[in-house]
Amino acid sequence: MKSSLSLSSNLMIDDEEHRPEYRYLPGDYVGAIYPRLADVRVAKDELTHRQLIELKQYLVCVYCKRPCAGTCEIGRGKRRVQ
């Protein structure tokens, strides 16, 4: 059986070379622990690609007012804002 499941380690190396430590946390936790990084304008330069995906999943959409990660019809451009 084929699966797209993947595992990633939850361990963090603690030395000066591997800091800042938020690079090793899931993106949604980074937004909760470090509020300045919850701003997408800052996060795109500071977080990894995977962390950005995790963070955006929980951001509230400006169109539908829910955490849709841009998957709502308006966010995808299929419907116009009224």
C-alpha positions as CSV (number, residue, x, y, z in Angstrom):
1,M,0.0,0.0,0.0
2,K,1.4,3.4,-1.0
3,S,1.1,6.4,1.4
4,S,2.2,10.0,1.5
5,L,2.7,9.8,5.3
6,S,6.1,11.1,6.4
7,L,7.8,11.4,9.7
8,S,9.9,14.2,11.0
9,S,12.0,14.4,14.2
10,N,10.8,16.5,17.1
11,L,14.3,16.9,18.5
12,M,16.3,20.1,18.7
13,I,20.0,20.5,18.7
14,D,21.0,23.0,21.4
15,D,24.2,24.9,20.5
16,E,25.0,28.3,19.1
17,E,25.3,27.1,15.5
18,H,21.7,25.8,15.5
19,R,20.0,28.9,16.9
20,P,17.4,30.5,16.6
21,E,15.5,27.6,18.1
22,Y,12.1,28.6,16.6
23,R,13.4,27.1,13.3
24,Y,12.8,23.7,14.8
25,L,9.2,24.2,16.0
26,P,6.0,23.6,14.0
27,G,4.8,26.8,12.3
28,D,1.5,27.0,14.2
29,Y,3.4,26.9,17.6
30,V,5.9,29.5,16.4
31,G,3.0,31.9,15.8
32,A,1.6,31.2,19.3
33,I,5.0,31.5,21.1
34,Y,6.6,34.3,19.1
35,P,3.7,36.7,18.1
36,R,6.0,38.9,16.0
37,L,6.6,35.9,13.7
38,A,2.8,35.4,13.2
39,D,2.9,38.4,10.8
40,V,3.3,36.8,7.4
41,R,5.4,39.7,6.2
42,V,8.0,38.9,8.9
43,A,7.5,35.1,8.8
44,K,8.3,34.7,5.1
45,D,11.9,35.8,5.8
46,E,12.3,34.1,9.1
47,L,10.5,30.7,8.9
48,T,11.1,27.6,6.7
49,H,8.8,26.8,3.9
50,R,7.2,24.0,5.9
51,Q,6.6,26.3,8.9
52,L,5.0,28.9,6.7
53,I,2.5,26.2,5.4
54,E,1.7,25.2,9.0
55,L,1.3,28.8,10.1
56,K,-1.0,29.8,7.2
57,Q,-3.3,26.9,8.0
58,Y,-4.4,28.6,11.2
59,L,-4.5,32.3,10.0
60,V,-8.0,33.8,9.7
61,C,-8.9,34.5,6.1
62,V,-9.8,38.2,5.4
63,Y,-12.5,37.1,3.0
64,C,-14.4,34.3,4.7
65,K,-13.4,35.1,8.3
66,R,-12.3,31.5,9.0
67,P,-9.0,29.7,9.1
68,C,-9.2,28.4,5.5
69,A,-5.5,28.8,4.4
70,G,-6.8,30.4,1.2
71,T,-8.9,27.5,0.1
72,C,-12.3,29.3,0.2
73,E,-13.9,30.3,-3.1
74,I,-13.1,34.0,-2.7
75,G,-9.4,33.2,-1.7
76,R,-9.0,31.1,-4.8
77,G,-10.5,33.9,-7.0
78,K,-13.6,31.8,-8.0
79,R,-16.1,34.3,-6.4
80,R,-16.0,38.0,-6.2
81,V,-16.1,40.0,-2.9
82,Q,-19.4,41.9,-2.6
